[in-house]
């Protein structure tokens, strides 16, 4: 009976929020784009066909630095794409920004696929990765912004998190495509098709994003900011699958308009001033940047980019074996991310998810590091300690997938104030891509010189980021976008620490109280307490 009731609840949820889920799936193909390249490049670099096409020798002293350049030049493009997202998405809209960014990505993919034709130069490959990276960076900043502004608060975390699910799906698909091409008997061992086909296939999700976005609406919050209220009403009613005269639609639109009152059409300098104009907004601006910084120092992208080499470092030898183990790693990541979105994001919450993720990641990285220090040259057959080290790589991704994988995108998007969301997400994703670049550049060097130290560093970082979450990140599950600001009033650290206790979580009092933030405007000092008291009184009078 309980299972049947739960099943009916899931069906009802899908039916009620069907358009929000469809929109999220379409936009999340943008996540698949950078996931595909993330998983693709590490395997391609190990292919003899790729090395032959550009006269690269894995035994040369410069190879590791060169491979780091090939990987990290994409992040350089992504950084500038994320920086451009502020202007493009704010000026032309979220939908138009995604369409234009996707076109840029497809151009970059064509350039990478055609590199090495008639030449041994890496020039076109580098250029294609910069161009494609610009598109990916722009997409990565706009997708969570767009979904966060479109999804209803009860499913917002799950919808934004779909981007990470598609990201890891792209990683896994590219892993298995690399493995399949490496094993294929259709092409000769040195046939360039072995590495060109994986590059070309990444245009499939790019094309699906392009087609799907043509059928979606613009963000109602962006339309309100541009004083296009009629279009905003239509967009909101469409995505909620309700009529424009529906009371819920009217109420939500009124809340959005009220939140933007006097803060429409802010330019870059004005948004920067607004971000620093008060303690609450500046804290939220900083927090998004810090979350993205820590996400990169989990070590996840070291495994994504250099997984065959990492599996070899802990005892799994052979190109095919490394690629296959990497493919299984990708499947585990998909399953765990999907389960996390279904059962954890909207039940366990953001804060507990990040803390549990930090603990699991730290344990995994510390064990791998200690094992690598004690047994630096593992050989077949694998010992029990080596087998456990391999298991810890998979254990790491289990914890990462429901915590530090999707949640930084969710929290950054939903905590950003409406009037500066474009700026906050641009800064957050610039940070992510900057340190993605740093990790991609230093990982091969660290693995070559101090492989055990690489994992210890990431383990220490996981401990520190867990402490940060306990002290500084409030619980935002289920809180309407226009009310999230209440969680950052008064003593923010005290409030965030209080959210560790389920019965004292402030988010529970704010879930059905839109525009509470506006009601408490002007309150200073112990603002959080006064606002929460107001919420309790209001809820009790209903």
C-alpha positions as CSV (number, residue, x, y, z in Angstrom):
1,X,0.0,0.0,0.0
2,X,2.8,2.4,0.9
3,X,4.7,1.6,-2.3
4,X,1.6,2.1,-4.4
5,X,0.9,5.4,-2.7
6,X,4.5,6.5,-3.3
7,X,4.3,5.4,-6.9
8,X,1.1,7.5,-7.4
9,X,2.8,10.4,-5.7
10,X,5.7,10.2,-8.2
11,X,3.3,10.1,-11.2
12,X,1.4,13.1,-9.8
13,X,4.6,15.0,-9.4
14,X,5.7,14.3,-13.0
15,X,2.3,15.3,-14.3
16,X,2.1,18.5,-12.3
17,X,5.6,19.6,-13.2
18,X,5.9,18.0,-16.6
19,X,6.8,21.1,-18.5
20,X,9.4,22.1,-16.0
21,X,11.0,18.7,-16.2
22,X,10.9,18.8,-20.0
23,X,12.5,22.2,-20.1
24,X,15.2,21.0,-17.6
25,X,15.9,18.0,-19.8
26,X,16.3,20.1,-22.9
27,X,18.5,22.8,-21.2
28,X,20.6,20.1,-19.5
29,X,21.9,18.9,-22.8
30,X,24.2,21.9,-22.3
31,X,25.6,20.0,-19.3
32,X,26.2,17.0,-21.6
33,X,28.4,19.1,-23.9
34,X,31.1,19.8,-21.3
35,X,30.7,16.4,-19.8
36,X,31.4,14.8,-23.1
37,X,34.6,16.7,-23.7
38,X,35.7,16.2,-20.1
39,X,35.5,12.4,-20.5
40,X,36.6,12.4,-24.1
41,X,40.0,14.1,-24.0
42,X,41.8,11.9,-21.5
43,X,41.1,8.7,-23.5
44,X,41.9,10.4,-26.8
45,X,45.3,11.4,-25.5
46,X,46.2,7.8,-24.8
47,X,45.3,6.6,-28.3
48,X,48.2,5.7,-30.6
49,X,46.2,7.0,-33.5
50,X,46.0,10.5,-32.0
51,X,49.6,10.5,-31.0
52,X,50.6,9.4,-34.6
53,X,48.4,12.1,-36.2
54,X,50.4,14.9,-34.4
55,X,53.8,13.1,-34.0
56,X,53.5,13.0,-30.2
57,X,55.7,10.7,-28.2
58,X,54.4,9.6,-24.7
59,X,58.0,8.9,-23.7
60,X,59.2,12.4,-24.4
61,X,59.9,14.8,-21.6
62,X,57.5,17.4,-22.9
63,X,54.6,15.1,-23.5
64,X,52.9,15.4,-20.1
65,X,53.1,19.2,-20.2
66,X,51.8,19.1,-23.8
67,X,48.9,16.8,-22.8
68,X,48.1,19.2,-20.0
69,X,48.0,22.1,-22.5
70,X,45.6,20.2,-24.8
71,X,43.2,19.5,-22.0
72,X,43.4,22.9,-20.3
73,X,43.1,25.1,-23.3
74,X,39.4,24.2,-23.4
75,X,39.1,25.6,-19.8
76,X,40.6,28.9,-21.0
77,X,37.8,29.2,-23.5
78,X,35.3,28.2,-20.9
79,X,36.5,30.9,-18.5
80,X,36.0,33.7,-21.1
81,X,32.6,32.1,-22.1
82,X,31.4,32.2,-18.5
83,X,32.6,35.9,-18.3
84,X,30.7,36.8,-21.4
85,X,27.5,35.1,-20.0
86,X,26.7,38.1,-17.9
87,X,26.4,40.5,-20.9
88,X,24.9,38.0,-23.3
89,X,22.2,36.5,-21.0
90,X,21.4,39.8,-19.4
91,X,21.2,41.7,-22.7
92,X,19.5,39.2,-25.0
93,X,17.9,36.7,-22.6
94,X,18.6,33.3,-21.2
95,X,17.1,31.4,-24.2
96,X,18.9,33.5,-26.8
97,X,22.2,33.1,-24.9
98,X,21.9,29.3,-24.9
99,X,21.1,29.2,-28.6
100,X,24.0,31.4,-29.6
101,X,26.4,29.6,-27.2
102,X,25.3,26.2,-28.7
103,X,26.1,27.5,-32.2
104,X,29.6,28.5,-31.1
105,X,30.1,25.1,-29.5
106,X,29.1,23.3,-32.7
107,X,31.6,25.4,-34.7
108,X,34.4,24.5,-32.2
109,X,33.5,20.8,-32.5
110,X,33.8,20.9,-36.3
111,X,37.2,22.6,-36.0
112,X,38.5,19.9,-33.5
113,X,37.2,17.1,-35.7
114,X,38.9,18.5,-38.8
115,X,42.2,19.2,-37.1
116,X,45.3,17.2,-38.3
117,X,44.0,16.9,-41.8
118,X,47.0,17.4,-44.1
119,X,49.2,18.7,-41.2
120,X,50.9,17.5,-38.0
121,X,50.2,20.9,-36.4
122,X,48.1,21.1,-33.3
123,X,47.0,24.7,-34.2
124,X,43.5,24.0,-35.4
125,X,42.9,21.6,-32.5
126,X,43.9,24.3,-30.0
127,X,41.7,26.9,-31.8
128,X,38.8,24.5,-31.9
129,X,39.1,23.8,-28.2
130,X,39.2,27.5,-27.4
131,X,36.1,28.2,-29.5
132,X,34.2,25.2,-28.3
133,X,35.2,26.1,-24.7
134,X,33.8,29.6,-25.1
135,X,30.5,28.1,-26.0
136,X,30.6,25.6,-23.2
137,X,31.5,28.2,-20.6
138,X,28.7,30.4,-21.7
139,X,26.3,27.5,-21.6
140,X,27.5,26.3,-18.1
141,X,26.7,29.7,-16.6
142,X,23.3,30.2,-18.2
143,X,21.8,26.7,-17.8
144,X,21.5,26.7,-14.0
145,X,20.3,30.3,-14.1
146,X,17.6,29.5,-16.7
147,X,16.4,26.4,-15.0
148,X,16.5,28.0,-11.6
149,X,14.3,30.9,-12.8
150,X,11.8,28.6,-14.5
151,X,11.3,25.7,-12.0
152,X,8.9,25.8,-9.1
153,X,10.5,25.8,-5.7
154,X,9.4,22.3,-4.8
155,X,11.3,20.7,-7.7
156,X,13.9,23.4,-8.3
157,X,16.9,21.5,-6.8
158,X,16.0,18.4,-8.8
159,X,15.6,20.4,-12.0
160,X,18.9,22.3,-11.7
161,X,20.6,19.1,-10.7
162,X,19.6,17.5,-14.1
163,X,22.5,19.5,-15.6
164,X,24.9,17.5,-13.5
165,X,23.2,14.3,-14.4
166,X,23.5,15.1,-18.1
167,X,27.1,16.2,-17.5
168,X,28.1,12.8,-16.0
169,X,26.1,11.0,-18.8
170,X,28.1,12.8,-21.4
171,X,31.3,11.8,-19.5
172,X,30.2,8.1,-19.4
173,X,29.2,8.0,-23.1
174,X,32.5,9.5,-24.2
175,X,34.4,7.0,-22.0
176,X,32.6,4.0,-23.7
177,X,33.0,5.6,-27.2
178,X,36.7,5.9,-26.5
179,X,36.8,2.3,-25.3
180,X,34.8,1.1,-28.4
181,X,37.0,3.0,-30.8
182,X,40.1,1.7,-29.1
183,X,38.8,-1.9,-29.4
184,X,37.4,-1.5,-32.9
185,X,38.7,-3.8,-35.7
186,X,37.0,-1.6,-38.3
187,X,39.8,0.9,-38.3
188,X,43.5,0.4,-38.3
189,X,45.4,1.0,-35.1
190,X,46.8,4.4,-36.4
191,X,43.6,5.4,-38.3
192,X,42.7,9.0,-37.4
193,X,39.0,8.0,-37.4
194,X,39.6,6.4,-34.0
195,X,39.9,9.8,-32.4
196,X,37.9,12.0,-34.9
197,X,34.6,10.1,-34.5
198,X,34.5,10.8,-30.7
199,X,35.0,14.5,-31.4
200,X,32.3,14.5,-34.1
201,X,29.7,12.6,-32.0
202,X,29.7,15.4,-29.4
203,X,27.7,17.5,-32.0
204,X,24.7,15.2,-31.4
205,X,23.8,16.6,-27.9
206,X,24.7,20.0,-29.2
207,X,22.1,19.6,-32.0
208,X,19.5,18.3,-29.6
209,X,20.0,21.4,-27.4
210,X,19.6,23.7,-30.4
211,X,16.4,22.0,-31.5
212,X,14.9,21.8,-28.1
213,X,15.6,25.4,-27.0
214,X,13.7,26.7,-30.1
215,X,10.6,25.3,-28.5
216,X,11.1,26.7,-25.0
217,X,10.0,30.0,-23.4
218,X,12.1,32.8,-22.1
219,X,12.7,33.2,-18.4
220,X,9.7,35.1,-16.8
221,X,12.1,36.7,-14.3
222,X,14.3,38.1,-17.1
223,X,11.2,39.4,-18.9
224,X,10.0,41.1,-15.7
225,X,13.4,42.7,-15.3
226,X,13.1,44.1,-18.8
227,X,9.5,45.4,-18.0
228,X,7.9,42.9,-20.4
229,X,5.2,41.9,-18.0
230,X,2.7,40.4,-20.5
231,X,5.3,38.1,-21.9
232,X,6.4,37.1,-18.4
233,X,2.8,36.2,-17.5
234,X,2.5,34.0,-20.6
235,X,5.9,32.3,-20.0
236,X,5.1,31.6,-16.3
237,X,1.7,30.2,-17.1
238,X,3.1,28.0,-19.9
239,X,5.8,26.5,-17.8
240,X,3.4,25.9,-14.8
241,X,0.9,24.3,-17.2
242,X,-1.8,26.7,-16.0
243,X,-3.9,29.5,-17.4
244,X,-2.7,33.1,-17.3
245,X,-5.7,33.9,-15.0
246,X,-4.8,31.2,-12.5
247,X,-4.4,32.6,-9.0
248,X,-1.1,30.8,-8.3
249,X,0.4,32.3,-11.5
250,X,-0.9,35.8,-10.6
251,X,0.5,35.5,-7.1
252,X,3.9,34.3,-8.3
253,X,4.2,37.0,-10.9
254,X,3.3,39.7,-8.4
255,X,6.0,38.4,-6.1
256,X,8.6,38.5,-8.9
257,X,7.5,42.1,-9.9
258,X,7.6,43.2,-6.3
259,X,11.1,41.7,-5.8
260,X,12.4,43.6,-8.9
261,X,10.8,46.9,-7.9
262,X,13.3,49.7,-8.5
263,X,16.0,47.3,-9.5
264,X,15.2,46.6,-13.2
265,X,17.7,46.9,-16.1
266,X,20.8,47.3,-14.0
267,X,24.1,47.5,-15.9
268,X,27.3,45.7,-15.0
269,X,28.7,48.5,-12.8
270,X,25.3,48.9,-11.1
271,X,25.1,45.2,-10.5
272,X,28.6,45.2,-9.0
273,X,27.6,48.0,-6.7
274,X,24.3,46.2,-5.8
275,X,26.3,43.0,-5.0
276,X,28.5,44.9,-2.6
277,X,25.8,47.3,-1.3
278,X,24.7,45.2,1.7
279,X,25.9,42.3,3.8
280,X,23.4,39.8,2.6
281,X,23.9,40.2,-1.1
282,X,27.7,40.4,-0.8
283,X,27.6,37.2,1.3
284,X,25.5,35.4,-1.4
285,X,27.8,36.6,-4.1
286,X,30.9,35.4,-2.3
287,X,29.3,32.1,-1.3
288,X,28.6,31.1,-5.0
289,X,32.3,31.7,-5.9
290,X,33.6,29.8,-2.9
291,X,31.3,26.8,-3.6
292,X,32.6,26.5,-7.2
293,X,36.2,26.9,-6.0
294,X,35.8,24.0,-3.6
295,X,33.9,21.8,-6.1
296,X,37.1,21.8,-8.3
297,X,39.3,20.9,-5.3
298,X,37.3,17.7,-4.7
299,X,39.6,16.1,-7.3
300,X,36.8,15.0,-9.5
301,X,38.1,16.5,-12.7
302,X,41.5,15.0,-12.1
303,X,39.8,11.6,-12.4
304,X,37.6,12.7,-15.3
305,X,40.5,14.0,-17.4
306,X,43.2,11.5,-16.5
307,X,41.2,8.5,-15.3
308,X,43.2,5.9,-17.4
309,X,46.4,7.2,-16.0
310,X,45.0,7.3,-12.4
311,X,43.7,3.7,-12.7
312,X,47.2,2.7,-13.9
313,X,48.8,4.5,-10.9
314,X,46.8,2.3,-8.5
315,X,47.5,-0.9,-10.3
316,X,45.3,-1.4,-13.3
317,X,47.6,-1.6,-16.3
318,X,46.9,-1.5,-20.1
319,X,45.1,1.1,-22.2
320,X,41.9,-0.9,-22.8
321,X,41.7,-2.0,-19.1
322,X,42.0,1.7,-18.0
323,X,39.4,2.9,-20.5
324,X,37.0,0.1,-19.5
325,X,37.4,0.8,-15.8
326,X,36.9,4.5,-16.6
327,X,33.7,3.6,-18.4
328,X,32.4,1.7,-15.4
329,X,33.3,4.7,-13.3
330,X,31.1,6.8,-15.5
331,X,28.2,4.5,-15.2
332,X,28.5,4.5,-11.4
333,X,28.5,8.3,-11.6
334,X,25.3,8.4,-13.7
335,X,23.4,6.0,-11.4
336,X,24.5,7.8,-8.2
337,X,23.7,11.2,-9.6
338,X,20.2,10.0,-10.7
339,X,19.5,8.4,-7.3
340,X,20.7,11.6,-5.6
341,X,18.4,13.8,-7.6
342,X,15.4,11.4,-7.1
343,X,15.8,10.8,-3.4
344,X,18.3,13.1,-1.7
345,X,18.2,16.7,-3.2
346,X,14.6,17.4,-2.2
347,X,14.6,15.2,0.9
348,X,18.0,15.1,2.5
349,X,18.5,18.7,1.5
350,X,21.5,20.7,0.2
351,X,23.5,21.1,3.5
352,X,23.4,17.5,4.6
353,X,24.2,16.3,1.1
354,X,27.3,18.5,0.9
355,X,28.5,17.4,4.4
356,X,28.0,13.6,3.7
357,X,29.7,14.0,0.4
358,X,32.7,15.7,2.0
359,X,33.2,12.9,4.5
360,X,33.0,10.1,1.9
361,X,35.4,12.0,-0.5
362,X,37.9,12.6,2.2
363,X,38.0,8.9,3.3
364,X,38.4,7.7,-0.3
365,X,41.2,10.2,-1.2
366,X,43.1,9.6,2.0
367,X,43.1,5.8,1.5
368,X,44.2,6.0,-2.1
369,X,47.0,8.4,-1.2
370,X,48.2,6.3,1.7
371,X,48.1,3.1,-0.5
372,X,50.0,4.9,-3.3
373,X,52.7,6.0,-0.8
374,X,53.1,2.5,0.6
375,X,52.9,0.6,-2.7
376,X,54.1,3.0,-5.4
377,X,54.5,0.3,-8.1
378,X,51.6,-2.1,-7.8
379,X,51.6,-5.2,-10.1
380,X,49.2,-7.9,-11.2
381,X,47.7,-9.9,-9.6
382,X,46.1,-7.2,-7.5
383,X,46.6,-7.4,-3.7
384,X,43.6,-6.8,-1.4
385,X,44.9,-3.3,-0.5
386,X,45.2,-2.4,-4.2
387,X,41.7,-3.7,-4.9
388,X,40.4,-1.5,-2.1
389,X,42.2,1.5,-3.6
390,X,40.5,0.8,-6.9
391,X,37.2,0.5,-5.0
392,X,37.8,3.8,-3.3
393,X,37.9,5.5,-6.7
394,X,34.4,4.3,-7.2
395,X,33.4,5.1,-3.6
396,X,34.6,8.6,-4.2
397,X,32.2,9.1,-7.1
398,X,29.3,7.7,-5.1
399,X,29.6,10.4,-2.5
400,X,30.6,13.1,-5.0
401,X,27.5,12.4,-7.2
402,X,24.8,13.3,-4.7
403,X,26.7,16.1,-3.0
404,X,29.5,18.2,-4.5
405,X,28.6,17.3,-8.0
406,X,25.1,18.9,-8.4
407,X,24.6,20.9,-5.3
408,X,27.0,23.8,-5.8
409,X,25.1,24.6,-9.1
410,X,21.8,24.4,-7.3
411,X,22.8,26.6,-4.3
412,X,24.6,29.2,-6.4
413,X,21.6,29.6,-8.7
414,X,18.9,29.7,-6.0
415,X,20.7,31.9,-3.6
416,X,21.7,34.6,-6.1
417,X,19.4,37.6,-5.8
418,X,17.1,38.1,-8.8
419,X,18.5,41.4,-9.8
420,X,22.2,40.3,-9.9
421,X,21.8,36.6,-10.7
422,X,23.5,36.9,-14.1
423,X,26.5,38.5,-12.4
424,X,26.7,36.0,-9.6
425,X,26.5,33.0,-11.9
426,X,29.0,34.5,-14.3
427,X,31.5,35.0,-11.4
428,X,30.8,31.5,-10.0
429,X,31.3,29.7,-13.3
430,X,34.4,31.8,-14.1
431,X,35.8,30.5,-10.8
432,X,34.9,27.0,-11.6
433,X,36.5,27.1,-15.0
434,X,39.6,28.9,-13.8
435,X,40.3,26.2,-11.2
436,X,39.2,23.5,-13.6
437,X,42.0,24.9,-15.8
438,X,44.5,24.8,-12.9
439,X,43.5,21.2,-12.0
440,X,43.8,20.0,-15.6
441,X,47.2,21.7,-15.9
442,X,48.8,20.4,-12.6
443,X,47.3,16.9,-12.4
444,X,49.6,15.2,-14.9
445,X,52.6,16.9,-13.3
446,X,51.5,15.9,-9.8
447,X,50.8,12.3,-10.9
448,X,54.3,12.1,-12.5
449,X,56.1,13.4,-9.4
450,X,54.1,12.7,-6.3
451,X,51.1,10.5,-7.1
452,X,50.3,9.8,-3.5
453,X,50.4,13.5,-2.6
454,X,47.9,14.3,-5.3
455,X,45.2,12.3,-3.4
456,X,46.2,13.6,0.0
457,X,45.8,17.2,-1.1
458,X,42.3,16.4,-2.4
459,X,41.4,14.6,0.8
460,X,42.5,17.6,3.0
461,X,40.4,19.9,0.8
462,X,37.4,17.7,1.3
463,X,37.7,18.0,5.0
464,X,38.0,21.8,4.8
465,X,35.0,22.2,2.5
466,X,32.9,20.1,4.8
467,X,33.7,22.4,7.7
468,X,32.9,25.4,5.5
469,X,29.4,23.9,4.7
470,X,28.6,23.3,8.4
471,X,29.5,26.9,9.4
472,X,28.5,29.0,6.3
473,X,25.9,27.3,4.1
474,X,22.2,27.6,5.0
475,X,19.6,25.1,4.0
476,X,17.6,26.4,1.0
477,X,15.4,23.3,0.1
478,X,11.9,24.3,-0.9
479,X,12.3,28.1,-0.3
480,X,10.9,30.3,-3.0
481,X,13.5,32.3,-4.9
482,X,12.0,35.6,-3.7
483,X,12.3,34.5,-0.1
484,X,15.8,32.9,0.0
485,X,17.3,36.2,1.0
486,X,15.8,35.9,4.5
487,X,18.2,33.1,5.2
488,X,21.1,35.6,4.9
489,X,19.7,38.2,7.3
490,X,21.1,38.8,10.8
491,X,23.9,36.5,12.0
492,X,24.4,34.3,8.9
493,X,26.9,32.0,10.6
494,X,24.6,31.4,13.5
495,X,21.7,30.7,11.2
496,X,23.7,28.4,9.0
497,X,24.9,26.4,12.0
498,X,21.3,26.3,13.3
499,X,20.2,24.7,10.1
500,X,22.2,21.6,11.0
501,X,19.3,20.6,13.3
502,X,16.3,19.5,11.3
503,X,13.7,20.8,13.8
504,X,15.4,24.3,13.8
505,X,15.8,24.6,10.0
506,X,14.6,28.0,9.0
507,X,13.8,26.8,5.4
508,X,10.8,24.9,6.8
509,X,9.2,28.1,7.9
510,X,9.8,29.9,4.6
511,X,8.6,27.2,2.2
512,X,5.1,28.6,1.8
513,X,5.9,32.2,2.5
514,X,6.8,34.0,-0.8
515,X,8.1,37.6,-0.5
516,X,8.9,37.3,3.2
517,X,12.1,39.0,2.3
518,X,10.2,42.1,1.2
519,X,8.0,42.0,4.3
520,X,11.1,42.3,6.5
521,X,12.8,45.1,4.6
522,X,14.5,47.6,6.7
523,X,14.9,45.3,9.7
524,X,18.4,45.5,11.1
525,X,20.4,43.9,13.9
526,X,18.7,40.6,14.7
527,X,16.8,40.6,11.4
528,X,16.7,36.9,11.0
529,X,14.9,36.4,14.3
530,X,12.3,39.1,13.6
531,X,11.7,37.8,10.1
532,X,11.3,34.2,11.2
533,X,8.9,35.3,13.9
534,X,6.9,37.1,11.3
535,X,6.8,33.9,9.2
536,X,5.6,31.9,12.2
537,X,2.9,34.4,13.0
538,X,1.8,34.6,9.4
539,X,1.7,30.8,9.1
540,X,-0.3,30.5,12.3
541,X,-2.9,32.9,11.1
542,X,-3.7,30.9,8.0
